[in-house]
Amino acid sequence: MHYRTLGRSGLKVSNLVLGTMTIGGGGAFAKVGDQDAAMGARLIDMALEAGVNMLDTADIYSAGICEERLGEAIKGRRNRLLLASKVRFPTGDKGPNDRGLSRHHIIEACEASLRRLGTDYLDLYWCHSWDGQTPLDETLRAFDDLVGAGKIRYLGVSNFSAWHIMKMLAAAERESRIRPVAQQIHYTLEAREAEHELLPVAVDQGIEAVIWSPIAGGLLTGKYRRGKPQPEGTRHAAEWNEPPVTDLERLYDIVEVLVEVADGLPGASPVQVGLAWLLAQPGVNSLIVGARTEAQLAETLKAADLTLPQEALDRLEAVSRRPLPYPLWHQMRTAADRPSPADLVAYGAHLKDGS
């Protein structure tokens, strides 16, 4: 396991973070997993033993059941780990104010998460998504107050657009409020849209990326192959359609190369190769990994120490690359004589081979 400083904070986070969405099994989240506290505790022990130092959850996971079971699972372990949760969505039918990033909802949701988790503080509190109606000063003031009260230590954002992040950073600087240290985003070999804006922001502003669903909800495990039946017992078989796939043939092409690369590396699996590719990308700090079984987690944890040879990185780059959208293709043609490191995140690979 390796540890990276999270953004412009002083916090060291393992390059693999244990996701807990599989704990709980309430409502729609039953399609993802229904682990009890005992199973959660076993997975946490495995992760801690491997060097993982952060757990990631959210109040919306199974409408709070996940946090409750996680709270049971971490008893006696709290001082050994960093704990992150999220706020934005409703956890029940509590009326129109049980959502968003208003002061009202942030304070109430934080207090509820702390009760369910059985802890006095969160190491990292994520805005789970954007709220286009609440003034940013109100949102940031609420998080500032939670820091002052000792209830959260760091702030992050999740599923924001790049302009959302820049607007929040400007508000934080203008009002001398808490500054987010990281962004939680979706990014995989299959879904590389984050390279257009979000990862350049990560590099330029120090808002590093923590990746959710890094193997695309199981699509990049090597089980989904062209011409073969869809595997049973998976999220997508249970009609959990996140993340969406827009080009199935491209997905199959990527999986074929993943499998071939893994076959050429002693002891490696497609899962490990896909995760190692992500860890090699600029602006990426950590990957949130989950598992339904101990065997799945054991396989995944080995990715933390896998370094891919350049030939493998080049093959994966070539098979998964997407065309540049405007204005990036124009910038590559007209502004590449004076690029910043962030610009090269967006179009550097295309510039290298003239594509």
Secondary structure, 3 states (H helix, E strand, C coil): CCEEECCCCCCEEECEEEECCCECCCHHHHHCCCECHHHHHHHHHHHHHHCCCEEECCCCHHHHHHHHHHHHHCCCCHHHCEEEEEECCCCCCCCCCCCCCCHHHHHHHHHHHHHHHCCCCEEEEEECCCCCCCCHHHHHHHHHHHHHCCCEEEEEEECCCHHHHHHHHHHHHHHCCCCCCEEEEECCCCCCHHHCCHHHHHHHHCCEEEEECCCHHHCCCCCCCCCCCCCCCCCCCCCCCCCCCCCHHHHHHHHHHHHHHHHCCCCCCHHHHHHHHHHCCCCEEEEEECCCCHHHHHHHHHHHHCCCCHHHHHHHHHHHCCCCCCCHHHHHHHCCCCCCHHHHHHHHHHHHHCC
